[in-house]
Amino acid sequence: MSALAEFVASFAKTGRIGPLRVGMEATGLSAALADLGLAFEPPPERAEFAARFESLEVSVSEGRVILLGLDHDGDLVLSVPPSLLDAPASEGSRLARSEMVKALSRADCAWAVDAALTFPGHQSAIRTAIGASLVFAAPDLDVTEPDAVPDEEYLASIYMSFARGT
């Protein structure tokens, strides 16, 4: 199993990326990111903002982290800052759905198909027991062909979020 698959499975199970977690106070964000080797200064006097570090995304509203996730580039490749992985830096990689399902199983992370985000032939999604959403898509799929079935889907994104005011 790749270091990236292990990393994503851990996030899917715990909802944490190192010290980062949904719901944490934004005042601790700079220090948490610094612990991960990522420099960040929040915009002054902004109650809502988002920050991105390669595939890592963090959104803040009302003084709290409301969204934490990983999103792909245009080729369904995840590029995670090297400081987040217990492995040498890489150019990023694709994570096949089959590899992620195995990684989730090895991490003892319960999940179920998320029917609301699954569109056969276009994308599929799963939701973990703690509410992480993993969305998978097929690269270069001809969406004009209604019966197109991808050979393999790859992780497009994983997010944890909660509604404002909770």
C-alpha positions in Angstrom: 0.0 0.0 0.0 1.4 3.4 -0.9 2.2 6.0 1.7 -0.4 8.3 0.1 -3.2 5.6 0.4 -2.2 5.1 4.1 -2.3 8.9 4.6 -5.8 9.3 3.0 -7.2 6.2 4.9 -6.0 7.7 8.2 -7.7 11.0 7.3 -10.9 9.2 6.3 -10.9 7.3 9.6 -9.9 10.1 12.0 -10.9 13.3 10.3 -7.5 14.7 11.1 -4.5 15.6 9.0 -1.8 15.9 11.7 -3.0 18.5 14.1 -5.6 19.9 11.6 -9.2 19.0 12.1 -12.6 20.3 11.3 -14.0 22.4 14.1 -10.6 23.6 15.4 -10.3 27.3 16.2 -8.8 29.3 13.4 -6.5 31.0 15.9 -4.6 27.7 16.0 -4.4 27.2 12.3 -1.0 28.9 11.6 0.6 26.9 14.4 -0.9 23.6 13.2 0.2 24.3 9.7 3.7 25.2 10.9 3.8 21.8 12.7 3.3 20.3 9.3 6.1 22.4 7.8 3.6 24.7 6.0 4.0 28.5 6.3 0.7 30.4 6.5 -0.5 33.7 7.8 -4.3 34.2 7.8 -5.6 37.3 5.9 -6.0 40.1 8.4 -9.5 40.9 9.6 -11.1 38.3 7.4 -13.7 36.0 9.1 -13.9 33.7 6.1 -11.0 32.5 4.0 -9.6 29.4 2.3 -6.0 28.3 1.9 -4.5 25.6 -0.3 -1.2 23.8 -0.2 -0.9 21.6 -3.3 -3.9 19.2 -2.9 -4.5 20.2 0.8 -7.4 22.6 1.3 -8.6 24.4 4.5 -11.6 26.7 4.8 -12.4 28.9 7.8 -15.7 30.6 8.7 -16.8 32.2 11.9 -13.5 31.6 13.6 -13.4 27.8 13.0 -12.1 25.4 10.4 -15.3 24.3 8.5 -13.7 22.3 5.7 -10.6 20.2 5.5 -9.8 18.1 2.5 -7.7 16.9 -0.4 -8.6 17.7 -4.0 -7.0 16.5 -7.3 -5.5 18.4 -10.1 -6.9 18.1 -13.6 -5.5 14.6 -14.1 -7.0 13.1 -10.9 -3.6 13.3 -9.3 -3.2 14.1 -5.6 -0.1 16.2 -4.7 0.3 16.3 -1.0 3.0 18.4 0.7 5.9 16.0 1.5 5.8 17.0 5.1 2.5 15.2 5.5 3.8 11.8 4.3 6.2 9.4 6.0 7.8 8.9 2.6 10.1 10.7 0.2 8.5 13.5 -1.8 6.8 12.5 -5.0 5.2 14.3 -8.0 1.8 13.1 -6.7 -0.1 10.1 -7.8 -3.5 8.7 -8.7 -5.2 6.5 -6.1 -7.4 3.9 -7.6 -10.8 3.2 -5.9 -9.7 -0.5 -5.5 -6.5 0.6 -3.7 -8.4 3.0 -1.4 -11.0 0.4 -0.5 -8.1 -1.9 0.6 -6.4 0.9 2.5 -9.7 1.7 4.3 -10.1 -1.9 5.2 -6.5 -2.2 6.5 -7.1 1.0 8.6 -10.3 -0.6 10.0 -12.3 2.4 8.6 -16.0 1.7 8.2 -17.6 3.1 5.1 -20.7 2.8 2.9 -21.6 3.9 -0.6 -22.9 7.5 -0.7 -25.8 7.2 -3.1 -26.4 11.0 -3.2 -22.9 11.6 -4.7 -22.8 8.5 -7.0 -23.7 8.8 -10.7 -23.0 5.6 -12.5 -20.6 6.0 -15.4 -19.5 9.4 -14.1 -18.4 9.2 -10.5 -18.9 7.2 -7.3 -18.6 8.2 -3.7 -18.3 6.6 -0.3 -18.8 8.1 3.2 -16.9 6.9 6.2 -18.3 6.4 9.6 -17.1 9.8 10.8 -18.5 11.6 7.7 -15.5 11.9 5.4 -16.7 11.9 1.8 -14.4 10.3 -0.8 -15.4 10.9 -4.5 -13.9 8.8 -7.3 -14.0 9.6 -11.0 -12.7 8.1 -14.2 -10.1 10.0 -16.2 -10.9 10.9 -19.8 -14.4 9.3 -19.7 -16.6 10.3 -22.7 -19.5 11.7 -20.8 -21.5 12.1 -24.0 -21.7 8.3 -24.2 -24.5 7.3 -21.8 -23.4 3.7 -21.5 -19.7 4.5 -20.9 -18.3 2.5 -18.0 -14.8 3.4 -16.7 -12.2 0.6 -16.3 -11.1 2.2 -13.0 -12.0 5.2 -11.0 -9.5 7.3 -9.1 -9.8 9.4 -5.9 -10.8 12.9 -7.0 -11.3 14.4 -3.5 -11.8 13.7 0.2 -13.4 16.2 2.4 -14.6 16.6 6.0 -16.9 19.5 6.7 -19.7 20.7 8.9 -22.4 23.3 8.7 -21.9 26.8 10.1 -23.1 27.3 13.6 -22.5 23.7 14.8 
